[in-house]
Amino acid sequence: MYQRGNLVSLAAGILGKSRPEDLSTLNDAERRMLSRNLKGLQITVVHRGESGSKKRFKVCPTIFLSEMQIVGLSTDPAAAIHFEEDPDEAKGTGGKKKISLVDYFYVKVSPILNYLI
């Protein structure tokens, strides 16, 4: 059981790092340790903006919460992860559009990411 708080700070604490920024350069052993400790953890994600999902709970007109579970960690940096955006979300594109994880968060969630790891 972990205390309530920021997931990035929790990850830094698990690895004995003093600053969340130190998570940007994890070796394989650190990534495995972090994955073992976080896998299966239930988290609540705060979203600002439009709801867009039935899985979100409205807190106020512009803040929504989503309950999620960590299933694992990627070995790739966020900037290298790409996926096909749902046609409903890629409005006006006429089909699926390939987008990076960083670009998706910039456009859909917030132009300001606290941590880009």
Phi, psi and omega in degrees: 000130179252154176287154177296140178163192182286128182297322181294319177294322177299314180299318178299317179297319179302322182270001180072025179266143185278336182229140177302330179299336180291350179283352183288346180231074179268138172273174184299320181295319179293319179297319178296318180298316179296317179299315178299321183281332185259338183301129180089351181292131176275129181231159174245126181255133178266127178245142174243139180116212183284152181297296175068350183215142178284348182274359183264148177252127183281125179262316175208179186306333183237008180235130180231151178242140175237134175270129181220165177234135178284125180254347179163178179239143178275150174276347182270145173292155183305323182292340182265355182269124178235152176210167178270123181286141178302136181304328178296328180274332178270061187307131174079002182271347179077013178163189181291147181230134178282131183219147178278156178301318180297314179296320179301311180295324179297316183279315189270328187253299182195139176289351180241111174262130180294320182224128175245094186251000000 
